[in-house]
Amino acid sequence: MADKGKKGDKPGAPPPGGKKEGEQPPGEGKKGKDEGKGKEEEKKGKEEEKKDEPPPKPKSVQPKDNVGTRKGCRRYRWELKDSNKEFWAMGHAEVKLLSVGCLIAALVMFTGTVVHPLLSLMITMEMSVFLFFIVVYTFAINRYMPFILWPITDLLNDLFATAFLAGAVGFAVQSRQTMPVNYFVAVILIGLAAFFPLIDICLQRKHFRGKKVRKNVLVPPQKMAGASKEEPKAEAAKPKDDKKGKPAPAAAAAAGGAAPAEAAAAKPGKK
């Protein structure tokens, strides 16, 4: 009997305040809802911030053959690359380096012999001028000084360098009665250094092909504006002619009326 009672007994009632199966404690549902709302609000706030942020500006497409709108370091990189490309590709750098090399070799040859100090001074001066142009074109300094016409400046430098070094060769030959081998080789090297600028002059002609001289470049803009205003006034003052070359009828009538009036004024009045 006792065993039957134990088997048939129903489970005891849950203690007061205990949790039932499938039930949530009070307050947990509200907390879950509040957390879900907070996350949704955060997502909305982030989306709004993203919308408010300005879109990133795309880099403008720059032309390859022109500086375009490049500024700062981007412009200097482009100028440096373009200047070196033009300087080395057209042959200006090679010609100048050959001239500098010949002058350095001439100075080395002169070390073993007695040389007039004026001759060594002429060689060092011409070397410094060639090195100046090499530095200017290599570091694109000429691109930031457009008020100097660099092709013309380089052309004039080549002409003066040829004349200057040719004079140095003549002075070197006249200043010595006997020329040792080192001295003779140095004179030949100076002559070669005088010949290479002539090649550079031929290369400089490429800069002037297809270019026309601009008119009224040095005229200030105020005078240009005044001249343009005076021209229409002068044209309006002139009488218009017919196709046959005769003056217009209105101008002829005005001239005919003015002639009798002048004649009447010229005659003395009768009493």
C-alpha positions in Angstrom: 0.0 0.0 0.0 2.8 2.3 0.9 4.5 1.7 -2.4 1.3 2.5 -4.4 0.9 5.7 -2.5 4.4 6.7 -3.3 4.0 5.9 -7.0 0.7 7.6 -7.4 1.6 10.7 -5.5 1.6 13.9 -7.6 4.6 16.1 -7.7 4.6 18.6 -5.0 3.5 22.2 -5.6 6.3 24.6 -6.3 7.5 26.7 -3.4 6.1 30.2 -3.2 8.2 32.7 -5.1 9.8 30.0 -7.2 10.0 30.0 -11.0 7.7 27.9 -13.0 8.9 26.1 -16.1 8.7 28.4 -19.2 8.2 31.5 -17.2 10.6 34.5 -17.0 11.2 36.5 -13.9 9.5 39.9 -13.9 11.6 42.7 -15.4 13.7 40.5 -17.7 11.4 41.0 -20.7 11.5 44.7 -20.3 15.3 44.7 -20.1 15.5 42.8 -23.4 13.2 45.1 -25.2 15.1 48.2 -23.9 18.4 46.7 -25.1 17.0 46.0 -28.5 15.7 49.6 -28.8 19.1 51.0 -27.7 20.9 49.0 -30.4 18.4 50.1 -33.0 18.9 53.7 -32.0 22.7 53.3 -32.1 22.5 51.9 -35.6 20.2 54.7 -36.8 22.6 57.3 -35.3 25.6 55.8 -37.1 23.7 55.7 -40.3 22.7 59.4 -39.9 26.3 60.3 -39.2 27.5 58.5 -42.3 24.9 60.4 -44.3 25.9 63.7 -42.8 29.6 63.2 -43.6 30.6 64.7 -47.0 31.6 62.1 -49.6 35.4 61.9 -50.3 36.5 64.1 -53.2 37.8 62.0 -56.1 41.2 63.0 -57.5 40.9 65.1 -60.6 42.3 63.6 -63.7 45.4 65.6 -64.7 46.8 66.0 -68.2 50.0 64.2 -69.0 51.5 66.9 -71.2 50.7 69.9 -68.9 51.0 70.7 -65.2 47.2 71.1 -64.9 45.9 72.0 -61.4 48.7 70.2 -59.5 49.9 72.1 -56.5 52.6 71.6 -53.8 54.6 68.4 -53.9 52.5 66.9 -56.7 53.4 69.8 -58.9 57.1 69.6 -58.1 57.3 65.9 -58.8 55.6 66.4 -62.1 57.9 69.4 -63.0 61.0 67.4 -61.9 60.1 64.4 -64.0 59.1 66.5 -67.1 62.2 68.7 -66.8 64.6 65.8 -66.6 62.8 64.0 -69.4 63.2 67.0 -71.7 66.7 67.7 -70.6 68.1 64.2 -71.0 65.9 63.0 -73.9 66.7 65.9 -76.2 70.5 65.6 -75.6 71.2 68.9 -73.8 72.5 67.1 -70.7 74.9 64.8 -72.6 76.4 67.7 -74.5 76.9 69.8 -71.4 78.4 66.9 -69.5 80.8 66.2 -72.3 82.0 69.9 -72.3 82.5 69.7 -68.5 84.4 66.5 -68.8 86.7 67.9 -71.4 87.4 71.0 -69.3 88.1 68.9 -66.2 90.5 66.7 -68.2 92.3 69.8 -69.5 92.8 71.1 -66.0 94.2 67.7 -65.0 96.6 67.9 -68.0 97.7 71.4 -67.0 98.8 70.3 -63.5 102.2 68.9 -64.7 103.1 72.0 -66.7 103.5 75.8 -66.2 100.2 77.5 -67.3 99.2 81.1 -67.3 96.8 81.7 -64.4 94.3 83.5 -66.8 93.9 80.3 -68.8 93.0 78.2 -65.8 90.6 80.9 -64.6 88.8 80.9 -68.0 88.4 77.2 -67.9 87.0 77.2 -64.3 84.6 80.0 -65.1 83.2 78.2 -68.1 82.9 75.0 -66.1 80.9 76.8 -63.4 78.5 78.1 -66.0 77.9 74.7 -67.5 77.3 73.2 -64.1 74.9 76.0 -63.2 72.7 75.1 -66.2 72.9 71.4 -65.4 71.7 72.0 -61.8 68.9 74.4 -62.9 67.4 71.9 -65.4 68.0 68.8 -63.2 66.1 70.2 -60.2 63.4 72.0 -62.4 64.3 75.4 -61.0 63.6 76.9 -64.4 59.9 75.9 -64.2 59.5 78.2 -61.2 61.1 81.2 -62.9 59.0 81.8 -66.0 60.1 85.5 -66.2 63.5 84.2 -67.7 63.4 82.9 -71.2 65.5 79.8 -70.6 65.8 78.5 -74.2 67.1 81.9 -75.3 69.4 82.2 -72.2 70.8 78.7 -72.9 71.3 79.6 -76.6 73.2 82.8 -75.7 75.3 80.8 -73.2 76.3 78.3 -75.9 77.3 81.1 -78.3 79.4 82.9 -75.7 80.9 79.6 -74.5 82.1 78.7 -78.0 83.6 82.1 -78.5 85.1 82.2 -75.0 86.8 78.7 -75.3 88.0 79.4 -78.8 89.7 82.5 -77.4 91.2 80.4 -74.6 92.7 78.0 -77.2 94.2 80.9 -79.1 95.6 82.4 -75.9 97.0 79.0 -74.9 98.8 78.6 -78.2 100.2 82.2 -78.2 101.4 82.1 -74.6 103.8 79.2 -75.1 106.6 78.8 -77.7 107.1 75.1 -77.0 104.2 72.9 -76.1 104.8 69.6 -74.2 102.5 66.6 -74.8 100.3 67.3 -71.8 99.9 70.9 -72.8 99.0 70.0 -76.4 96.4 67.4 -75.3 94.9 70.0 -72.9 94.5 72.5 -75.7 92.8 69.9 -77.9 90.4 69.1 -75.1 89.5 72.8 -74.7 88.8 72.9 -78.5 86.5 69.9 -78.1 84.7 71.7 -75.2 84.2 74.7 -77.5 82.8 72.4 -80.2 80.1 70.7 -78.1 78.1 74.0 -77.5 77.6 74.3 -81.2 75.8 70.9 -81.2 73.7 72.2 -78.3 72.8 75.3 -80.4 71.4 72.9 -83.1 69.4 71.1 -80.5 68.0 74.4 -79.1 66.3 75.1 -82.5 63.7 72.5 -81.6 62.3 74.9 -79.0 61.6 77.6 -81.6 60.0 75.5 -84.3 56.3 76.4 -85.1 56.3 79.3 -82.7 55.3 82.8 -83.9 56.3 86.1 -82.3 53.4 87.6 -80.4 52.5 91.2 -81.2 51.8 93.9 -78.6 53.3 91.7 -75.8 55.1 94.6 -74.1 52.3 97.1 -74.5 50.5 97.7 -71.2 46.8 96.8 -71.1 45.6 100.4 -70.4 47.1 101.7 -73.6 45.7 98.8 -75.5 42.2 99.5 -74.2 42.6 103.3 -75.0 43.7 102.5 -78.6 40.8 100.2 -79.1 38.3 102.9 -78.0 39.9 105.6 -80.2 39.7 103.5 -83.4 35.8 103.4 -83.5 35.7 107.2 -82.9 38.0 107.8 -85.8 36.0 105.6 -88.0 32.8 107.3 -87.1 34.3 110.8 -87.9 35.2 109.7 -91.4 32.4 110.2 -94.1 31.2 107.0 -95.6 31.9 106.7 -99.4 29.7 105.0 -102.0 30.9 101.9 -103.8 32.1 104.1 -106.7 34.3 106.1 -104.4 32.1 109.2 -104.2 31.1 110.7 -100.9 27.7 109.8 -99.5 24.7 112.1 -100.4 24.2 113.2 -96.7 27.9 114.1 -96.4 27.8 115.9 -99.8 24.7 117.9 -98.8 26.3 118.9 -95.6 29.5 120.0 -97.4 27.4 122.0 -100.1 25.4 123.8 -97.3 28.6 124.7 -95.5 30.3 126.2 -98.7 27.7 129.0 -99.4 27.6 129.9 -95.8 31.4 130.4 -95.8 31.2 132.4 -99.0 28.5 134.7 -97.6 30.5 135.3 -94.5 33.6 136.2 -96.6 31.7 138.9 -98.7 31.6 142.5 -97.2 28.1 143.6 -96.3 26.3 146.3 -98.3 25.2 149.5 -96.7 
